[in-house]
């Protein structure tokens, strides 16, 4: 797709998830990077936290001492703030700077005071990860300032893009110290909106009546919300990832995003047709081996394998709906046996040794293993909402038509049971389901369709709304079914999800092939080569704002 780009001399993008795979923003940045490299080559620099050590190095980062060496040799950073420069090991291999930020803790009170005076940021009520995020963000701002000074970029086109509230203080520092740099702030999900949902409160029916500041005080979220709101208002261009979150931002942050920047994908992440069949067989066999070792039974060749995955948010991500829909299928079964996986990282202790031994033995144990619903030991089994609901529904003890397996670990290729990464596992599934209640975008269903896996999402997800606006909710047409979801139709969503899964499980091979092809076609329309246009619009707005400040400063300084 051809479009008019903007002339950039340097683009910084700062996120806690640069070279640090802990959530969905990693996928956003790591898939977008190749398109940015194609547009701007090495004029893009990603900045992330150096949270690694010699005994635990980042698998996503390769240090290259020659990159930015002249700057690094002369960089005057505060004591306790240091950098490593290299390449991010993702498609495009962009330049990445990892920042060690320990030295900022001793200065935090000074900066918190400045941010209160300048932007009204209330850091007094900060707790948990607030100080850590701000220390990193401030250190990133200092690095940007240092590079700009070294390269003498005052009259160049420079942008600094900050993702999520965790980098908000870096944006505010940049606006304060570097007025000639255009700033962009992206909230991928508002901190207060996520908190409202996570606390079991209805978000959508009552959204017009919610006051973000009031809710932040009620939910003890004052500092994060205050920082996020300040960054949204101070940025030259404020963006979010979907229209559903744009409405949320307008109500809770008192600022309508200037541009909506939907999340794209790249086709290279999915296997080619030649590799897809082999990848599917390998992953499918691995998943079945785990289930057979747990249950002590052989599964039919035509077993229907479905999964949900994502952040460990029981209600927000619709994990409750997924399990209740499986319970309906247990009592009203389709023609094929169903094997369902919950691939959601939790407070995991270690892989089950008895399961490892059973898998290594090659034959399932005669009577199965105790609690055949769990692949890893977890530290808080009595408090884990997913595990408790699986137990409550009776899976693993008296199920006959549906088996549920909970894998509470990151699928990074080194989990001790499957030892495959998430994309390798994804290739072996027949379907995925993400019946989310709170989902600003929804990478998991997009990843599924890129792999040709039919998927189910809801109208409360950004991806679901994009499907409804650009295509049709139908497996045969888009590879996606979008379930209408509100604050008050939980039972109906469960019914619809069960029906959709039954429809796929009972479908003919021709129908499933058609749904798979349609899914891939949908993914093609969500390529970054298309969606990057929204970012270019954001870059243009931020540069224009920075130019106005620079021109005003130049004129006033000459008077």
N, C-alpha and C positions, 0 to 999 in steps of 0.2 A: 504494500500500500504506500503510495507516494503522498507526502504532505510537506508543508513548508516548516522547516525546523527553525530554531533560533540560534544565533551565534553565541556560543559560550566559550569563555577562556578557562573557566574552572568551575566544576560542580562538586560540592561536598554533600555527602548524604550520611547522616549520623543515626545510628540505631543500636540499641542494646543487643540486637540479634545479628549484627554483622559478624560473620565467622563464629556464631554462637547459636546453635540450632536448639532453641527452646520453645518456639511457638510459630504461629502462622506468618508473622512478619518476616521470618527467615525466608519462607517460600516466596513472598512478595519480592523481596530484594534480590534473592539469588536467581530468580527467573527473569527479572527485569534487567539485570546487569548486562546480559548479552546484547540486548537492544540498545542500551545506553552506550556500550562499547562501539557498536556499529555506527551510532550517531556521532559520538564525541571522542572515540578512542580512549586514550589514557588521560583525558581531561576530567574524568570522573574519579573521585577518591572517596571510598567508603571508610567511615570511622566507627570502630566498635570497641568494646571494653576488653582489656587484656586480663582475663580472669583465669589464665592458664598458667601452668608451671612445667618445669622440666619433667616431672613425674607424670603429669597429665597435660600433654601438649594438645593444641587444637588440631583436629584432623582436617580442618577446613582452611588452614592458613599455612602458607609457605613464605618464610622470611627471605627477602632479597635485598641485601645491604646496599646495592648500587642504586636502588630506586630512591629518589629524593635525598640522596646523600649530601649534596651541598647544603640543603636546608638543615638536615638533621645534625650536621657537624656544628652548625652555628645556632641551632635552636636554643633559646633561653627560656626553659620551662621551669616552673617552681620545683623546689626540692620535693622528691616523692612522686613527681609526675614524669613518666618516661614513655617512650614509644618504640614500637617495632614496626617496620615497614616491609611490605611484601605483596603477595598476590592472594586473593581469595580463590580457593580451589573449586570454582563453579564455572559453568559455561561463560566464556568471555574473559575469564581470569582478570578481573579488574584490580586496580591498585587498592590495597587496604592498609589502614593504619590502626594498630591495636594500641590502646592507651592504658597505661597503668596509672591509676588515679588516687592512690592512697594518700598522697600529699595534700589533697584538697580537703580532707576532713578537718585539718587544723585551721582552715580558713573559712569553713562553712558559715560560721556565725556572721562574719563580715559580709559575705555574699548574700546570705539570707536577709540581712539588714538592708542591703542595697536593693534587692529585688522587692522588698516590701515598700521602700520609699519610691522606687521608680515605677513598679508595675502592680503593686498591691498584692503580691504573692504572700499568703499566710503560711509560713513554714513552722509556726509555733506548734501546730498540732501534728507534725509529721511523725510517723512511726514506721516500723517494718522496713521496707525497701526504699523509703523516701530518701534518706540520707545517701544511700549507695547510688541511687539513680542520679541524684543531683550532683554528687561528687564526680561521677563519670561525665555527665553532660557539661559541667563547667570546665573540666579538663579538656573535653573535645572542643569547646569554644576557644580555649587558650591555644590549642593546636591550630585551629583555623586562623586565629589572629596571627600566630607566629608565621605560618606559611604565607599568608597574604602580605605581611610586612616584608618577608624575605624576597618574595617574587615581585614586590612593588605593583600590586594589583589595584591600586586606588582608582584608576581610570579604565579598568577592564570589566568585562561582563562576568561577574562572579556570583554564584548562588550557593546558599547553604540550606539544605533540606533536612528537617528534623522529624523523626517518626515517633509518635506516641508521647504521652505525658512524661515518660522516663527521660526524654531528651529536651523537655521544655525549657529548662533553665539554660541549656546551651543556646537555644534560640534567643532567649532574652539577653544573654550575655553578648551575642553577636549583634543584635539590634543596638545595644548600648555602646559597644566598642567599635563596631565596624558598620557605620551607617551606609556606606557605599556598597555593601553586600546585600543582595536580595535574599529574603528569607521565605521559606515555605514550611508550613507546619501541617502534618497529616495526623489526624486522629483516626486510628483503625477501629476503635470502639471507645466511646466516652467512659471514663472511669466511673462516673456516677451512674450512668445507664446500666453498665454491667453490674454495679453493686445493687441497684434497685432490683434487677432480675435475680441476682444471686441470693438476695434476702427474701425471695418468694413474693415480692410485691408485684402487682400488675403494672406493666409499663405502658402498654399501648392504649387501652381504654382511658387511662387517666393522664396520659402524657400532656395534653393541653393545660392541665391543672397543676402540673409539677413545677416547682421552682428549684433550679439546680443548686443554688446556694443553700436554700433551706434543707433540701434532701441531703446535701453533703454534711451539714451539721447533724442531722438526725442519724446518719449512718456512719459518723465519725470518719468522714472522707474529706475534711476541709482542705488539707494541704494539697493532696493530689488534684482535687477538683480546682482549687484556686490556681495552681500552676498551669494546669491544662487550659483553663479559661483564659488566663493571661497570655499564654502562648498563642492561642487561637486569635485573640484580638490584636496582638502585637505583630503577627506575621504579615508580610506583604501579600502572601497568598495562603489562605486557609483551605485545606482540602480534606475530604473524607472519601470512603471507598464505595458508597452506595447512596441511593436516594433515601432509603429507609433510615440510614444513619444521619443523613443531612437534616432530616426533620428532627431527629433527636438532638443534634447539635444546636439547631436553631432554638429549641425550647430550653435545653439544659445549660448550654454555654452562652446563650444570648447572642449567637453569631451564626448566620447562615454561611456554609462553606462557599468560597468563591468558585471552586471547580470541584466536580465529583470525578474522581479518578478510579474507575473500576479496576480490579486486579486481573491481570492477564496470566498467560502461561506460555510455554514454548514446547513445540511438538517434539523436540529432541529429548525431552524428559521421558517420553513413552517409548517402548521398544518398537522397532520396525515390524512390519507384518511377518517378515521371515523369522525374527527373533521372538515375536509375541507368542506363537504357539508353544515353543519350547519353554519360554518363561512361565506360561500359564500351567503347563504340565508339572514343571518343577515346583512352583509355589503351591499348587493344588495338592500335590502329593505330600509336601511338608506339612500343610495344614491338617490334612486327614490323618497323617501319622501322629500328630499331637493329640487330636481328638480320640483316636483309637487307643493310644497309650493311656489316656486319662480314663476312658470308659470301659476298656476291656472288651470292645466289640469291633467288628468290621463294619465299615460304612459302605453302602451300595455305590457303585460307580457313578450313578446319576445323582448323587447327593447334591443338593442345592446349597452353595456356600455364600453367605451374606455377612457383611460386617458393618459396624459403625466405628468411627475413630474421631480423634481430635482432642481438644483441651479437656481436662478433667473438671467439667462443670455439669453436674448431674441433670439439673433442670434446664439450664441455658442451652445446652447442646442437644436436648431431646433424648438423652439416654433413657430417661424414665419412659418415654413414649415407645422407644425401640423395644425395651424389655416387655412392656405390657402388650405390644402388638405380637411379639413372639409367643407370649402366653396364650393369646387368642388362637394362634396357629397351632399350638400344642393341642388345643381342644377341638379345633376345626381344621384338620390338616389338609394340605394340598397333596397331590399325587406323589411328590418326591419328598424324601426325608430332608430336613433342613439342619444345617450346621451353621450356627451363628457365632461370630466372634465380636467381642467388645475390645477394641484395640485402643485403650485409653490409659496413658501413663498415670500412675498413682504413687503413693509413698511405698515404693517397692523395696524389699529387703534383699532378696536373692532368688534365683531360679530354684524351683523345686528339684531336689536331688533325686527323689524317687521317680519323677517324671523324666529327668535326664537319663536315668538308668533304663527306664522302660523303653524310651525311644531308641537308645543305643542297642537294646536287645533285639530289635527288629520285629518282634511279635508282641501284640498287646497282652498285658497280664490277664489271666483268666477271669478275674473278678473286678478288674479295674482298680483305680487308686482311690483313696479317701478324698472326698470333696473333689469330684472330677470336673469342676467348673473353673478351676484356677490353675494358672501355669507358674506363677511365682508367689513366693511368700511375701506378704505385705506387713508393714509395721503396725497398722491399726485396723485389723480385720473387723473388729466389732463396730468401728465408726465409719467404715467405708460404705457409702450409700449404694454404690453399684453392687458390691458383693452382697450386702444385706438384702437388696431387692431380688437378686438372683436366687438367693436362698429362700426368701419368703415365697417366691413363686413356685418353688419345688423343683427347679431345674437341677439335674444331676442326681436326683433321688428317685423320682417317679416319672420322668419324662420319657416319652416313647417316640414322638414325631419330631421334636425339636431338641437339639442339644446346644447348650450355650457354653462358650469358653471365654473366660475373662483373662486377657493378657495385660496386666497393669504395668507395662514397661515401655520405654522408648524403643521403637524398632529401628535400631541403628546398625544392624548387622552383628551385634555383639551382645544379644540379650540372654544367651545361655540356653535357649530352647529352640527357637526357629533359626536364630543367627542369620536373619535376612533383614534388609532394610525395608521401609514401608512400601516403596514403589515395587520392590520385588514381590512382596506379599500381595499388593493390590492386583497384580497381573493374574493371580489365581482365583479371584472372586467371580461369582456369577452376578452379584448385585451389591450395591451399598445403599445405606439409608442414613440420612442426617435430618431427622425431624425437629430441627432447632426451634427454640423459642427466642433466643437472642443470638443473632448471627449477622454482624454488619456486612460481611461479604459471603464467605463460605468457600474456602479453597478445597475442602475435602470433596464436595460434589464435582467441582471443576477438574480436579485431579482424576477422579473416577472416569468422567467422560473422555478425558484425554487418553486413557488406557482402554477405551471402548467398553467400559463397564456401565451398564444402565444404573441410574441412581435416582434417589428420591430425596427431595428437600421440601422446604415449606415457603409460603409466601412472606414469611417474616425474615427471610434471609436475603441479602443483597443479590446473590446469584440467582435465587428463585425469582426475584422481581425482574432481573435481567432476562431470564427465560420467558417470563410472561409478556415482557415488553417487546422482545425480539423474535420470538418463535412461538411454539405451542407446547403446552404441558401434555406430552404424550410420548411414551417410550418409542413408538414406531416413527415419530416425526423428529423428536429432539434427543431421544435417549434419556429424557428426564421427566419425571412426574413431580409436579409442584402441588403440595397439599395446602389448601387454604387453612391458615391457622390464626386464631385470635386469642384473647385472654380467657375466653370462656367456652371453647369447644374441644377441650382435651379428649373426651371420649370419642368424639367424631374423628379426630386426628388418628387415634389409635386404630379405630375401625378401618379408616381409609388406608393407613399404612399396611395393616394386615392384608387387606384386599389387594393392594399393589404388589406386595411380595408374593401372594398366592398366584396372582396373574402371571408374574414372571416365572415362578416355579412350575406352573402348569403349562406354560407356553410351548409351542412347537420349536424345533431347532431353527426353522426359517424365520419365525418371529424374533427369536433371540438374536439371530444374526443381523436382522434388520435393525433391531434396537441398538446393537453394538455399533453398526455402521453409522446410524444416526447420531449416536453419542460422539463418535469421533468427528463428525461433521460440525457438531455444536462446538467442540473444543477448538476446531480450526477457526471459528469465528471469534474466539476469545484469545487469539494470539496477541502477544505483546506488540507485534508489528502494527496491530490495529489500535489497541488501547493506549499505546504510548502517546498518541495524539493529545489525550487529555492532560498528560504531564507536560507536554510541550506548551499547551495553553497556560498551564500554571507557571511554567518557567517564564513565559512572555510577560505575564502579569507582574511577577515578582521583579523582573529586570526593569520594567517600566517604572515601578515604584522606587526602586533604588536609584534610577537615573534622575528622577525628580529631586530626590534628596541631595544627590551629588551636585546637580546643576544649581540648586538653591544654595548649597554650601559654597560652591565656587564663586557664585555671584556676590553673596554677602561677605565673603572673606576678601574680595577685591575692592569693596567699597571703603 
